[in-house]
Amino acid sequence: MSGTVTTEKRAHARAHDRARLRRAWNSVAALAILAVMLFPVYWMLSTALQPHTSIASADLVPTSPSFDNFTEALDSQGGSLVTSLVVALGAVAVCLALAAPAAYGLAHFGLRGSRAIVFSTLITQMVPGIVVANALYSAYAELNLVNSYLGLILADASLGLPFAIVLLRAFMVSIPTEVVEAAMVDGANRFTAFVRIVLPMSRNALITSGLFAFLFAWADFIFALTLNTTDDVRPVTLGIYQFIGAHVSDWGAVMATAVLSAIPAAILLVVAQKYIAAGIAGGSVK
């Protein structure tokens, strides 16, 4: 009897050791993959801290780090960063203002062909951006929206609008209609119920949709290049493109500009991480 117990303990110990070894290897593999993925970011930051250097001559580890490149980047691209921030926030506002009521209508109004509408919304994201940009330019030229903040905000809002509609609809489908009906029985009209009941309940999905709309607008290059013929409205993506042409031999300043342009998006991702997870999980219920 004791021999059987000893054998079971040894088998359990071997299984425990194998599980620990497997977890250790998984951790090592995950760290290796993470290091490969983050190396370009590290190289970008390392080069930015080395003034008057090129890609080929940059050291792996900065021996004498300096913030001169960041000073130069702010002097030349500070206005572009502000422009990108204004355009991205405006695009988020327009995107959510259109996507939220559209998603609610598709989720609760029982419209015929709602599934086809959602599918068509997804299909629009497959259209190449350059095709849309060229078509918009002709319309913008007639409406005097070329080289304007409003024109770029509307164009960039269209990048995140399909995703926002699909995500918000998937979340709002799970909201019980009884909750809205109870609010209407208490005297609220449908719009008031939507604003005071549905939108607060959809907070996580709204934050997730807004964040992705911000990232789409912040990273836009095609619309910025096509819909602007002057430097009156120059987002940071277009600023970096022009900056590379003027400072192709000084990659430290170029990398410093890239680091500065990545900071707002990184901060938003870190701050809104829990809301993103909750919003995507909630949107995947249906």
Secondary structure, 3 states (H helix, E strand, C coil): CHHHHHHHHHHHHHHHHHHHHHHHHHHHHHHHHHHHHHHHHHHHHHHHCCCCCCCCCCCCCCCCCCCHHHHHHHHHHHHHHHHHHHHHHHHHHHHHHHHHHHHHHHHHCCCCCHHHHHHHHHHHCCCCHHHHHHHHHHHHHHHCCCCCHHHHHHHHHHHHHHHHHHHHHHHHCCCCHHHHHHHHHCCCCHHHHHHHHHHHHCHHHHHHHHHHHHHHHHCCCHHHHHCCCCCCCCCHHHHHHHHHHHCCCCHHHHHHHHHHHHHHHHHHHHHCHHHHHHHHHHHCCC
